[in-house]
Amino acid sequence: MKKKQFDFKSRVQKLRDILSLDSKTAVLMTDKKDVLYFSGFSGTKSFFLLTGSRSFLITDFRYFERFEKENCFGELFRVQSGYFDDIASLILRLGLKNIFLDEAKVFYETVNELSSRLPQVTFEFGKNISSHLRIVKEKDEIDIIKQGAKKTLDIFSKVLNFLKEGISERELAIKIEIMLLENGFNGVAFPPIVLFGENSSMPHGEPGSALLKKNQPVLIDFGGIFKGYCTDFTRTVFYGNPDFSFVNMYDKLLSCQMAVIENGETGMKAYQLDGIARHCLDKESLGDFFKHSLGHGVGLDIHEEPMLSPFNDNEIKNGMVFTVEPGIYFENRFGIRIEDMVVVQNDKLNVLTDFPKELILIKQE
């Protein structure tokens, strides 16, 4: 039987304490990443019901064997007739009167189907119920993320070798997906972003049929899922010889990204980190071209708390993992983004994606 890697019992107890669960109150998790976090179950169809004293992994016959092989935490509740009928029966049998649901993650169908079957039960909604725990990573989680980050950098160094005149954005994106799978990743954390030339001015553009030409910037943003945890990494390189203006703007953006990493520390608020980058770019007369937030947490989900935006007041704490990715975008000209994953340790921001950040020039053949 597979050994449990994480202390699920401790995670579950912490959530019980946060929500003050008792014999009549429970939380029903519907998001598969939350189910994975609290039970270790990786199947795609499941629910996790947590009461004041018991934990139930709810799934159907397709995943009974997986539950055993993954040595999941909690009691296996076998769905026999249908999910909603059986979950309602379980709730009735346990005598529960109040059920917490995450309003940001639960589907209306789930609420409607269960409430219609359980008129005597009160459903209460909270937002990001699990984020209080997931926002700070445990040592074993950080170790996995570090491994994934290193593998991501190994892939990127090989990706640069494919930058030849005539390759298309889509072709390179496909190569990245294949390389992730070939190097131990379970899949992509998000569809790779590969943009050439003026296409790089779109912060979340999609790879298309554009072919790489001489003297163009290349923006590459990708990440994989390694042992359940995501990675995220961006570099903007140049194929050929950039002009002074491009190099100057790249260097200014890099100095502002480094200012965040060097000055960020525990006790600060997420919006203050975002503010460091914004203030720095404003001084360089580039603030108007920085149109998204500074970064986001990374873990089981590619985007999770803390969100480094002007509106987020999460306190920066040791154990947090997030991206620092300022970017500047000039419509129909080019864009530049430099992104690193960092982990907060010893009260400072420590870079996980330690790849050279000076502008990389790809030699034209």
C-alpha positions in Angstrom: 0.0 0.0 0.0 1.2 3.5 -0.9 2.6 5.5 2.1 0.8 8.8 2.8 3.2 11.6 1.9 1.3 14.3 3.8 -0.2 14.6 7.2 -3.9 14.7 6.1 -5.1 14.1 9.6 -3.5 17.3 10.7 -4.8 19.3 7.8 -8.4 18.0 8.4 -8.2 18.9 12.1 -7.0 22.4 11.4 -10.0 22.9 9.1 -12.3 21.5 11.7 -10.9 24.0 14.2 -11.2 26.9 11.7 -14.9 26.1 11.0 -15.7 25.0 14.5 -17.3 21.8 13.2 -19.4 19.8 15.6 -21.7 16.8 15.5 -24.4 18.7 13.5 -22.1 20.7 11.2 -20.0 19.6 8.3 -18.2 21.0 5.2 -18.8 19.5 1.8 -15.8 19.9 -0.6 -16.7 19.8 -4.3 -13.4 21.1 -5.8 -11.1 18.2 -6.8 -8.0 20.1 -5.7 -9.4 20.6 -2.2 -10.4 16.9 -2.1 -6.8 16.1 -3.1 -5.3 18.4 -0.4 -7.4 16.9 2.4 -7.5 13.2 1.4 -4.8 12.5 -1.2 -7.4 11.2 -3.6 -6.6 12.2 -7.2 -9.7 11.0 -9.1 -11.6 13.4 -11.2 -15.1 12.7 -9.7 -15.4 12.9 -5.9 -16.7 14.8 -2.9 -15.2 15.1 0.6 -17.5 15.4 3.6 -15.9 16.5 6.8 -17.8 16.5 10.1 -16.7 17.2 13.6 -15.3 13.7 14.0 -15.4 11.8 10.7 -14.2 12.2 7.1 -15.8 10.7 4.0 -14.3 10.4 0.5 -17.3 10.1 -1.7 -16.8 8.5 -5.1 -18.2 5.9 -7.5 -17.1 2.4 -8.7 -14.6 3.8 -11.2 -12.3 5.0 -8.4 -12.7 2.4 -5.6 -9.5 0.7 -6.5 -7.7 4.0 -6.9 -8.8 5.0 -3.4 -7.1 1.9 -2.0 -4.0 2.2 -4.0 -3.5 5.8 -3.1 -4.1 5.0 0.6 -6.3 8.0 0.9 -7.3 9.6 4.1 -11.0 9.2 5.3 -13.7 6.6 5.0 -14.6 5.5 1.5 -18.3 6.2 0.9 -19.3 4.2 -2.2 -21.9 5.9 -4.5 -24.3 3.2 -5.6 -27.4 4.9 -7.1 -26.4 8.5 -7.8 -24.2 11.1 -6.2 -26.9 13.5 -5.0 -29.2 10.8 -3.7 -26.5 9.0 -1.9 -24.9 12.2 -0.4 -28.3 13.3 0.8 -28.8 9.9 2.4 -25.4 10.1 4.1 -26.1 13.6 5.5 -29.5 12.4 6.9 -27.9 9.3 8.4 -25.3 11.4 10.2 -28.0 13.8 11.5 -26.3 16.9 10.1 -28.1 20.2 10.2 -25.6 22.7 8.7 -23.4 22.2 5.7 -20.7 24.6 4.7 -19.9 25.0 0.9 -17.3 27.1 -0.9 -19.3 29.7 -2.9 -16.3 30.2 -5.2 -16.1 26.5 -6.1 -19.5 24.9 -5.9 -21.7 24.5 -8.9 -25.3 25.7 -8.7 -26.5 22.2 -9.7 -24.9 20.7 -6.6 -26.6 23.3 -4.3 -30.0 22.9 -6.0 -30.0 19.1 -6.1 -28.9 18.7 -2.4 -31.1 21.5 -1.0 -34.2 20.1 -2.8 -33.5 16.7 -1.2 -32.6 18.1 2.2 -35.1 20.9 3.1 -34.4 20.5 6.8 -30.6 21.2 6.3 -29.2 24.7 6.2 -26.5 25.3 3.6 -24.0 28.1 4.5 -21.5 29.6 2.0 -18.0 30.8 2.6 -15.4 31.9 0.1 -12.1 30.0 -0.3 -12.8 28.0 2.8 -9.5 26.0 2.3 -7.3 28.9 1.4 -6.3 29.6 5.1 -4.5 26.3 5.0 -3.4 25.9 1.4 -1.9 29.4 1.2 1.0 28.4 3.4 2.9 25.4 2.0 4.3 22.6 4.1 7.9 21.5 3.8 7.0 18.5 1.7 4.9 20.6 -0.6 7.8 23.1 -1.0 10.2 20.2 -1.8 7.9 19.0 -4.6 7.5 22.5 -6.0 11.3 23.0 -6.0 11.7 19.7 -7.9 9.1 20.8 -10.4 10.7 24.3 -10.8 14.1 22.7 -11.5 12.6 20.4 -14.2 10.9 23.4 -15.7 14.2 25.2 -16.1 15.8 22.2 -17.6 13.0 22.1 -20.2 13.3 25.8 -21.0 17.0 25.6 -21.6 16.2 22.9 -24.3 13.3 25.0 -25.7 15.7 27.7 -26.6 17.4 25.3 -29.0 14.2 25.2 -31.1 14.2 28.9 -31.8 15.0 28.8 -35.5 13.6 31.0 -38.2 10.4 29.6 -39.6 9.2 27.7 -36.6 5.6 28.7 -35.6 4.3 29.7 -32.2 1.9 26.8 -32.2 4.7 24.3 -33.2 6.9 25.5 -30.3 4.0 25.4 -27.8 3.3 21.7 -28.8 7.0 20.8 -28.3 6.8 22.3 -24.8 3.8 20.2 -23.9 5.5 17.1 -25.2 8.7 17.9 -23.3 6.8 18.3 -20.1 5.2 14.9 -20.4 8.6 13.3 -21.4 10.2 14.8 -18.3 8.0 13.5 -15.5 5.2 16.0 -15.5 1.6 14.8 -15.3 0.6 17.5 -17.8 0.5 21.2 -18.4 -0.4 23.6 -15.7 -2.0 25.8 -18.4 -1.7 25.9 -22.2 1.8 27.2 -23.0 2.0 30.8 -24.2 4.5 31.3 -27.1 4.3 34.7 -28.8 6.6 36.2 -31.5 7.2 39.8 -32.4 4.2 42.1 -32.1 2.0 39.2 -30.8 4.0 39.5 -27.5 2.1 42.7 -26.7 -0.9 40.6 -25.7 -0.4 39.5 -22.1 -2.3 36.3 -22.5 -2.2 35.8 -26.2 -2.5 32.3 -27.6 0.1 30.6 -29.9 -1.0 30.8 -33.5 0.4 30.3 -37.0 2.9 33.2 -36.8 6.4 32.2 -37.9 9.6 33.3 -36.2 11.4 35.9 -38.2 14.8 37.7 -37.7 15.1 40.3 -35.1 12.0 39.5 -33.0 11.2 39.2 -29.3 10.0 35.8 -28.1 7.8 35.6 -25.0 7.5 32.1 -23.5 5.3 31.4 -20.5 4.7 27.8 -19.4 4.4 25.4 -16.5 3.7 21.8 -15.7 2.0 19.7 -13.0 4.6 17.8 -11.1 3.3 15.3 -8.4 0.2 17.4 -8.3 1.8 20.8 -7.9 2.1 23.5 -10.6 5.0 25.5 -11.9 4.9 28.8 -13.7 7.8 30.5 -15.5 8.3 33.2 -18.1 11.2 34.7 -20.0 11.3 37.1 -22.9 14.3 36.5 -25.2 15.3 38.0 -28.5 15.9 36.2 -31.8 18.6 38.3 -33.4 19.7 41.8 -32.5 17.5 44.1 -30.5 17.7 47.9 -30.8 18.7 50.1 -27.9 15.1 50.9 -26.9 14.1 47.3 -26.4 17.2 46.5 -24.4 16.7 49.6 -22.3 13.1 48.7 -21.5 14.0 45.1 -20.7 16.7 46.3 -18.3 14.2 48.7 -16.5 11.6 45.9 -16.2 14.2 43.5 -14.8 15.4 46.1 -12.2 11.8 46.5 -11.0 11.2 42.7 -10.8 14.4 42.4 -8.8 13.4 45.3 -6.5 10.3 43.2 -5.5 12.4 40.1 -4.8 15.1 41.9 -2.9 12.8 44.1 -0.8 9.9 41.7 -0.2 9.6 40.3 3.3 7.2 38.7 5.8 4.8 41.0 7.4 4.2 43.0 4.2 0.8 42.9 2.5 0.3 41.5 -1.0 -0.7 44.9 -2.3 2.6 46.3 -1.0 4.6 43.9 -3.1 2.6 44.9 -6.1 3.2 48.5 -5.1 6.9 48.1 -5.2 6.8 47.0 -8.8 4.3 49.6 -9.8 6.2 52.5 -8.1 9.4 51.4 -9.7 7.9 51.3 -13.2 6.2 54.6 -12.6 9.6 56.1 -11.9 10.8 54.7 -15.2 7.7 56.2 -17.0 6.5 52.6 -17.8 3.7 52.3 -15.2 1.0 52.9 -17.8 2.2 49.8 -19.7 2.0 47.5 -16.7 -1.7 46.5 -16.8 -2.0 43.3 -14.8 -1.3 42.3 -11.2 2.2 41.4 -10.0 1.7 37.7 -9.4 -0.3 34.9 -7.9 0.1 32.0 -5.5 1.0 28.6 -7.1 0.3 25.2 -5.6 -2.2 22.5 -6.5 -3.9 25.3 -8.6 -2.0 27.5 -11.0 -3.7 30.5 -9.6 -4.4 30.6 -5.9 -3.9 32.8 -2.9 -2.1 35.1 -2.3 -3.0 37.2 -5.3 -0.4 40.0 -5.6 -2.7 42.8 -6.7 -3.3 46.3 -5.6 -6.5 45.1 -3.9 -5.3 42.1 -1.9 -4.3 42.5 1.7 -3.1 39.0 2.5 -0.1 39.1 4.8 3.1 37.7 3.4 4.2 34.7 5.5 6.9 32.1 5.5 5.9 29.1 3.4 4.0 31.0 0.8 4.8 30.3 -2.9 3.9 32.8 -5.6 5.0 34.4 -8.8 6.7 37.7 -9.4 5.9 38.6 -13.0 5.7 42.3 -13.9 5.2 42.9 -17.6 5.1 45.9 -20.0 3.1 45.8 -23.2 3.1 48.1 -26.2 0.2 47.5 -28.5 1.1 46.1 -31.9 4.8 46.5 -31.1 6.0 44.1 -28.4 5.7 43.0 -24.8 8.2 42.0 -22.2 7.4 39.8 -19.1 9.9 38.3 -16.7 8.4 35.8 -14.2 9.9 33.8 -11.4 8.4 31.6 -8.8 9.5 32.4 -5.2 9.1 30.8 -1.9 9.0 32.8 1.3 11.6 31.4 3.7 13.6 33.0 6.5 11.4 36.0 6.1 12.6 36.7 2.5 11.6 35.9 -1.0 13.8 33.1 -2.4 13.7 32.4 -6.1 12.8 28.9 -7.2 13.2 29.4 -10.9 16.8 30.5 -10.8 17.5 30.9 -14.5 19.5 33.8 -16.0 17.4 36.9 -16.3 19.7 39.2 -18.3 18.3 39.5 -21.9 19.1 36.3 -23.8 20.0 36.8 -27.4 19.4 33.9 -29.7 21.8 33.7 -32.6 20.3 33.8 -36.0 21.5 31.2 -38.5 
